[in-house]
Structure formats: structure tokens, C-alpha cells
Amino acid sequence: MKTPPTFAHKIRHTLALLLAMAGINSFAAEPTVPISLSPDVLRTVEALRAAALADNNGYAVVEDLVTQVGPRLAGSEAEARARDWAVSMLRSQGFAKVRAETFPMAAWQPGSQSARVVGHNAQALSIAALGGSPSTVAGGIEAPVLRLASMAELNALEANLAAGKIIFIDEPMARTGDGSGYGAAVGKRRACAPAAKRKGALACLIRAVGTNTDRFTHQGMGAAGDATTLVPSAALAPPDADILARLVKQALTPVVVHLDIDASTNAQAQSGNVLAEVIGRSAPEQIVLAAAHLDSWTLGHGAVDDGAGIAIITAAARLINELPIKPRRSIRILLAGAEEQGGIGGTAYGKAHGQEQHVIAAESDGGAGKIWRMRTRVAVSALPYSQALQRALAPLAINAGDNLLNKDGGGTDIDAITEQGAAIIALNQDMSRYFDVHHTANDVLAEVDLNALRQNIAAWAIALYLAAEMEWQPQP
Amino acid sequence: MKTPPTFAHKIRHTLALLLAMAGINSFAAEPTVPISLSPDVLRTVEALRAAALADNNGYAVVEDLVTQVGPRLAGSEAEARARDWAVSMLRSQGFAKVRAETFPMAAWQPGSQSARVVGHNAQALSIAALGGSPSTVAGGIEAPVLRLASMAELNALEANLAAGKIIFIDEPMARTGDGSGYGAAVGKRRACAPAAKRKGALACLIRAVGTNTDRFTHQGMGAAGDATTLVPSAALAPPDADILARLVKQALTPVVVHLDIDASTNAQAQSGNVLAEVIGRSAPEQIVLAAAHLDSWTLGHGAVDDGAGIAIITAAARLINELPIKPRRSIRILLAGAEEQGGIGGTAYGKAHGQEQHVIAAESDGGAGKIWRMRTRVAVSALPYSQALQRALAPLAINAGDNLLNKDGGGTDIDAITEQGAAIIALNQDMSRYFDVHHTANDVLAEVDLNALRQNIAAWAIALYLAAEMEWQPQP
């Protein structure tokens, strides 16, 4: 999962909330005539649910990905192997039209990196360079640390207080079920390096953007730029941020840190998307798009982010592909490349396929936690169908939540399509534990729970099937 | 905590168990006349318990140690700083006769280390070199992996099957409350490198000796020797062991791993113990010894192993030192150096102080889990006092367990003393989660629970006080 959400999402969400608070519901009206699904469709929904809740295929997909490929940085040789793996895997699952579509990108690559307190409290600090970070000078830099509680404190700081320092933004992240703690905490990951540069600082360290207390640090994209606009930047594992914070608070003289980051950008890298289809029986040109992403960061195995998403949509679509009667519309799997470095795969997909008939799109990129809420962004006239879908998901303990707002923002891999008018289904996962492992070395298979994965597969199978089968026009 | 237990402990324990199974209790008889503690003593016990259960001093001790020093490998500059820290800390706590006693040692030091699968499934593997491992040749070695389920399989292997291979002992560890899973699993850590060398293998990888499923690998002492008797050896993080195991099982051709370990031994290193005392009011020459260890491995901060032990015995002894009337005997704190590399500090202490009157000894080196069981090894005639102590601990939810066997083995730091005749008190901690973090990068302060630490301090304060105050002769 790449975050923060785009600015457009935030505006949309804020607007919808404001309208809701004012009791205004201009975007969506409570539907008055519930629609019913036919007995055949309902039987198929039940069969899909039962099959998914006993599914082993999805788990085998993510297990195989972490085993055969492991970490797969955008634009790397490993990501290319992941594409080959995906093409071969999707073919063996029986999908139609399996193909890779490559695109060029400038790929950031981390090299060696280390940090340590120097002097009479010398000890190593566990760090991860932030995506886009320039290298330090060879041999590293050594400078006093200036601890600040937030980006606001850095922005308000007189430049002469920052000059020559290593800025340390010691801001924690709240644990939330809906992932909103991340949105609040991740800002410093992008903002610190350029702000520190403007203030004349030498580097920026941030407390890792995660909810874990164990000694895993966190990768993730920082700001775009180069050494003329950015200082080198890295995230500290929480226990290391704790130690640095205590040292700074206790010290009578400045605490000095040595920081050494080696990183590079390959301007000529190649990434790519992988596509596969379940071809609709009567309206094959109408596409229900199901997206996840292929690339990962380098510290972990990419099991949760986003091997789980790949497993969920693949296993769900396969169950539909093996139905005796296919749904009316086509279901297309999009495994996007280079999501983590700016949603590049989603953008490339939009360029290549934006003119096709995308009816509705959904993305699985919130880990492997159970789905607790379904939301949509559909035409008001389509809301009775949305509610029929919600009723079909209710036995999986999935709520409608605040879907009256009908304004879900979608996700990175489908933005290009939904911004062109496709409707959105959002199957929101419980993210209360996601940010314990997200972008860390502990993004490993053991963090994928089989039962939760099966619940995801069941919800996706039902949602994709109904989206493709119901006689609705969901585009808003 | 250094393990495995010495051979002598194992024999003793096994013998005691066999006797118990046979209904024979030759070592200890159920005492017939319970002794009672005086009202004054009982009031003091209650006061110590209440003070300990509100104690913040112990937590501050371990917090300060990980902050000011952090990792402190035996024989290193950091361990020397830890001694300075300990002397200063114990003086500020108000103890008498605070002093460091140094001794020479040959200190193993890990350098850079890496491992990766090579070829079409290339990915990095997370490893930690085992203590005592020689370096690989410069640039590392590259060889096919031979996966075995246990040391028994390696020992039974025909040499021509091992020659030129990297041996991978893929044996898991059981989670147990009493730490016995570790005893069963740790054998390979010492045995693999020499056995692999004898068979002509090039290196040995073991599944990390821990109960964690997250991506932390595990350090710990391997076998003694050098490159003529040992192959380089390292422990794999559990998720990496999982991946390597699956690759080996699936592969049609051998899985090749590149392994690069740099390590050295400083034959002229110095370590040291730190001592401090609560001087007894009427029999100061009689010593109740309370031990923990100062050194740690390098990956983590040494909060749990054994910062917690240092905090527990220090805070407990301080509460006794501040009583209006000191106990009859002296209580001596021993913070041992170089425990992890073979109990060298405990041995040095035995040499320097073995002729003093050690009445009874206890060690805190099982992490920060609550104490669930008290056992002793005392003279049969002293068992009524043992039981009085057990009754005083019962309000802390501490059981007598199988103390009729009266054969606890003590611990590394006190072996030299107890083998010379001192009695033993063992306050056994709940170790069900200890081996999730033991010797890993995640041995951090967040793994120390304040309430559990306070319960430990309360039990230790009561046990040390009664051991020093009661009119008993516990030596067996």
C-alpha cells in the first residue's frame, strides 16, 4: 500500500463528511426500492462463499510468491522475475488473456545504510533509508541531533537553529482499525527531507511510520527530488527512536549521530503490469477491474503488502472463472508494477486501457486482515444494487458502514480508471495490526492468517461476481 | 541467559526426575515441623512486598542501561562502559563496597555477515553468525544446501553426502513455560559446526533457536574451536528458514546459497564483574549472593537478557538496604561479565571469592516474565525454612512446584559458588514468551513489562531478605 491518499481523495472525503455532518446528502439518497437477486444468483453467491471459506489456493499463491521471488523492488530484476512468476501463475490458474505490459520508470534503489550514536553513549541505531533519499557524502555525516515533536515544529523553526543539524521528527502513530492513523503520521515521510534542506539541516531522521513497538524499521517513499532539494532521510525503528529521544532529553551536550546512506536512482529502469481475465458471457467488453500490486519494498518479503492482495483477487477470480455459467461482464485482474514508488503501474494501465469500458473497479492493498466494511462510489440510481451486494456480504461480518456517503476513494492502482469515471467497490480490511508490519522486515508469510485470507477471498468472489452479473449501471 | 545447562545440571535433574517417578525421595523428605516467622519478620516481608509492587527504580535501571550503553558484547569497549555504568549506578543506589573486578578473556566478535539464495530464486536471507564462528573465506562461499531435520540426521550422514555442502539443520523449537523447549533445541547451536566440519561440509546454517515467527534471527554461543575444527555457522530467522526449506523441498536442482561471515577473536580482551553489598547486621561475613549478568549479545539492546535481571536484583536489594533494621547476613550483588561467552565472569568470581562464606545463591537470568515457581537446593534439615519462604511468596502467585525434589540447578553465574557448596534459591520466571526475543534484535525495553518486573522485585526482595534473616543453615 502506497499512501498518503492523493489530494483529490482527501478533498472528496472531507467534502462528503462535511455534507454528512450538515445532514445534507446530495451525493446519495437512501434508496426506496430494494432490488432482489434471482434464486440462481443467490445460490451462486452461497456456493462462492462456501468454496472461498475452504480455499487453499490463495494462501498457496502468496506462499509461492515469497518463496520463489521474495522482495521485489519496483524496477528491479526481482520485480521482473515477479512478473514472469505472475504470468506463469495466472496461466496455470486458468485465466484468459494473461500478459505483461512493461513501462519505463526511474527506480530508486537503497544501498548500504547505517546510523550510530557516537561518543560516550555510542550505540548502533536501526534505520531504513526513505525512498528517494539521496546518499550522504562517502563515509557518512556526523552532526548533532535536533529532536522535534512534529513537522509543524520543523516548519516553524528558525533556520539558524536547524543549520548543520540532523533533524529528528519524533512523532508516533496511532493504532486505528481503518488505517487513519497512517494518514495522520505519514506526512513527515514526504515532508521532512525538503523542509530540512530548506532550513540548512544535513539529514532527516523520522520515527518509523508504524504502530509496532518491536525493533523493525519502516521503508516507504519520501519526497521526490535530488541532493539539491532534499537531505538524506531515514526512518528509525521505534526502540531506537526511544533511545535517541531519551538521550537527547537527558544530555547536557548535543547528542551526535553518524549517518551513512548509500542510494541511487536508475533512470532507465523498467517495470510492468500483469493482466488476466475472466471473459464475460454476454457483455465481455464491460470490465470489472480487480487490482493489487506486484512490487514490494526490500526489507520484507512482501507477503502482506501486497502478496495478500494478489492472492485474494486471484483466488476470488478463479472461483468465478470455474463457475458453470460465467457472469455477464468480464473480470480483469490487474497486478500493477511500481506501486510503491508512486503508483506508476496504475498510471500506465490508465494510459494503455483508459478508453476501454471500465464499469467498476476495486483494489486489495490493505494487507490480510478480515474485511469489516464495504463501501462504494456508484451512481445514485445504482445504490439499490450496492445494498444488494452489502446484504450478500453481511454473512461474512461485513458492514455497510457509512456507505450512504457513497464516496469511497478507491486506491492507487485504480485511480487512473476511477478518475475517468469507473465506479468503485471498496472492501475495507481491518488494519489495526497492518502497520505493525507494513514496509518492515517482518512483512512475512507468518503475518498472513489463513482464515482471514479466506474471508477476504469470499468477499471478493461475491463482490466481483455480483458486480459482473447484476443488471446495473454503477458508473456515477 | 546462556544455555544449554551444564552437563552436571542435566544429570542432576534427570536423576531427580527418575527418583520422583519411582516414588523415591532420597534427597529430600517432607518436613514435619513447620517453622514460623516472627511477627516482626512477617511485617517486614509485607512491607517489602508492598514497596516492590509500587517500585519504579528497577524499571529505571534497565531503561538507563539500554539508553546509556545498549548492546555490550563480552570483552568489548561497550561492556567496559557497562561496568562503569554499573559501578556508578550501584553507588547511587546506596550500596556498600561497590567495585569492579576485571579478568582477561578471549572475546569473539562478529563482523559483517550476509547470506542469499543465488540463481533464479535469488533473495537475501536474514542470518546471525553463531558465537565462535570462524570467518568464511574473503568474498564468501557458495555451495548447495543440504537440509536435515535434526543433528541426529547429520551425525548419521555418510560423509560423501555432506562434502562441499552447506548443512541446514531445520529443527524448530517448542514453546514452553519453563524454558525446557530451549534445552531441547539449542544443542544444534553448539554441535552443528564441528560435526559439519568432520563430515567435510563447508558451513552450517541452523533454524534460529527461538519460538518467534517474526523476522528476528538469534545469536548465541556455538562451539569452541577455530577454522581447523569448525565450519562457519549462522542462525536463520524463522521466515527465512521457512523459505529455504520450501525451496529445497520444491527444487529439481540443488538450491545454492552464498554465505559471507566476517568474525574475529580478540585473545587479549578484558571483561569484568561488578559487586555491591548490603552489609548484614550480625553475621556480615555470611553471604547471600544475588547474580545477574552485565554483558549481552550485539543484535538487541540486552533489555530482557539480562538488563531485567540487573534491574530486579538491584531494586530488590535496595529495598532491603533501606530497611530500618538490616538482615543478619550480607547480601551481595554480582553483575557478571562475559556470561554469554561461557560463564567466564561466574568462573572468575568463584576463583576470587570461593573461599568466602557463601550461604546461598540465586540468579535472575530468565527475562522479565513473572515468577511462577520457587525451588531450592538446600539441606534437608533446612526444608522447613524453604517452605516458610514459599509461604511468604505465595501471595505473589508463586508455587512451590516440585520442590520436594529440592534439586534446582542454579545458573551460570552462580555455578562456581554452588558447586563449592552454597545452597540455591531458584525463582523461576514464566519463559513462554522469553524465547521470542532472547538473543534477537528485539531484546528491547518494550519487552519489559513494568508489572511483571515489580512482581519479580517483590519476590526477590522477600527471598533475599528471608534468606539473610532466617536462622537457618541452608547449605546441603
Chai-1 contact restraints between the chains, C-beta under 6 A:
chainA,res_idxA,chainB,res_idxB,connection_type,confidence,min_distance_angstrom,max_distance_angstrom,comment,restraint_id
A,T67,B,I243,contact,1.0,0.0,6.0,A-B,restraint_1
A,T67,B,R246,contact,1.0,0.0,6.0,A-B,restraint_2
A,Q68,B,N121,contact,1.0,0.0,6.0,A-B,restraint_3
A,G70,B,Q123,contact,1.0,0.0,6.0,A-B,restraint_4
A,N121,B,Q68,contact,1.0,0.0,6.0,A-B,restraint_5
A,Q123,B,G70,contact,1.0,0.0,6.0,A-B,restraint_6
A,T213,B,A446,contact,1.0,0.0,6.0,A-B,restraint_7
A,D214,B,N442,contact,1.0,0.0,6.0,A-B,restraint_8
A,R215,B,A441,contact,1.0,0.0,6.0,A-B,restraint_9
A,R215,B,N442,contact,1.0,0.0,6.0,A-B,restraint_10
A,R215,B,V444,contact,1.0,0.0,6.0,A-B,restraint_11
A,P239,B,V444,contact,1.0,0.0,6.0,A-B,restraint_12
A,I243,B,T67,contact,1.0,0.0,6.0,A-B,restraint_13
A,R246,B,T67,contact,1.0,0.0,6.0,A-B,restraint_14
A,A441,B,R215,contact,1.0,0.0,6.0,A-B,restraint_15
A,N442,B,D214,contact,1.0,0.0,6.0,A-B,restraint_16
A,N442,B,R215,contact,1.0,0.0,6.0,A-B,restraint_17
A,V444,B,R215,contact,1.0,0.0,6.0,A-B,restraint_18
A,V444,B,P239,contact,1.0,0.0,6.0,A-B,restraint_19
A,A446,B,T213,contact,1.0,0.0,6.0,A-B,restraint_20
